[in-house]
Amino acid sequence: MVEMNILEAVRDAMDVMLAKDETVYLMGEDIGPNGGVFRATEGLQAKHGVNRVLDTPLNESGIIGFAIGMGLRGAKAVPEIQFIDFIFPAFDQIVSELAKFRYRSGGQFTANVTIRSPYGGGVRGAHYHSQSPEALFAHTPGLKVVVPSNPYDAKGLLIASIQDPDPVIFMEPKRIYRAFKEDVPEGEYTVPIGKAEVVREGTDVTLISYGAMLHVAVEAAQIAAQEDGINCEVIDLKTVYPLDIDTIEKSVKKTGRVISVTESPKTAGFGAEISALIAERYIEYMEAPIIRVTGYDVPFPFVLEHDYMPTADRVLDAIDRVWNY
């Protein structure tokens, strides 16, 4: 075991896969000698060579198009988009091409591409460096959407994503890149894609989250238990799509009260999909309305970013509402 933060775990996952599998290639803007804007690839080009860790032009559509071509030719392509806000010039490549190859070829071809990108607010990045567009990709059949919340999962899920034959959008919560460390196994291991985890057992209210907001949900659950005696269960989805509905089902049937905690705008965010699924399948178990704690339906602000992002206090208010409904 080695103590790592999320950023170090991501780097270690790529290092392990580059060393193990000669078909793995990294590509992106400034990922070579500079190691990327957050230094996620620091040292990897010097270790594995310029033909395996490729600096690219400032052209997101070109980066993803290049990765798709490599994936179709048998490589495992791992492109980095510096900030997920910059992914939109490549949106057509992703949703119209990358996501569709298995279907359009009748299963004859797929593109093994894992798109890594830091997402979310909390680093004073304003509206061009702080978005959380996971719902856009979860809405696109053919893509898997993975969002880790801790170093252990970051490494295991990234290795699993690179090994997966289908395309993955791997969203890294940059707000907590260096926030804490935990023991991470050396070498290769995987965390299964599509499997959530109950990170805190409870009986009264279910909190569902992922990525950086998972820690806000856990904080709120701890305060609710200490101050109000409300025992919240917290689920870390880990994977937005495919969604682990079985873990959600067990918790919902136990608590009868559900709150989702997500960072993106409220309207048509992924919390809405969670709410709809629960209402559609388990409404007879519900003791209160399903509540979404989210960002607001405005562009991500600069000066007021911490007023925009969900906090433990906002989650606690939602807990009070469902508990006393």
Sequence and secondary structure as in RCSB ss.txt:
>XXXX:A:sequence
MVEMNILEAVRDAMDVMLAKDETVYLMGEDIGPNGGVFRATEGLQAKHGVNRVLDTPLNESGIIGFAIGMGLRGA
KAVPEIQFIDFIFPAFDQIVSELAKFRYRSGGQFTANVTIRSPYGGGVRGAHYHSQSPEALFAHTPGLKVVVPSN
PYDAKGLLIASIQDPDPVIFMEPKRIYRAFKEDVPEGEYTVPIGKAEVVREGTDVTLISYGAMLHVAVEAAQIAA
QEDGINCEVIDLKTVYPLDIDTIEKSVKKTGRVISVTESPKTAGFGAEISALIAERYIEYMEAPIIRVTGYDVPF
PFVLEHDYMPTADRVLDAIDRVWNY
>XXXX:A:secstr
 EEE HHHHHHHHHHHHHHH TTEEEEETT STT  TT TTTTHHHHH TTTEEE  S HHHHHHHHHHHHHTT 
EEEEE SSGGGGGGGHHIIIIIGGGHHHHTTTS    BEEEEEE SSSS GGGS    HHHHHTSTT EEE   S
HHHHHHHHHHHHHSSS EEEEEEGGGTTS  EEE SS     TT  EEEE  SSEEEEE TTHHHHHHHHHHHHH
HHH   EEEEE SEEES  HHHHHHHHHHHS EEEE SS STT HHHHHHHHHHHHHGGG SS  EEE   SS  
 STTHHHHS  HHHHHHHHHHHHT 
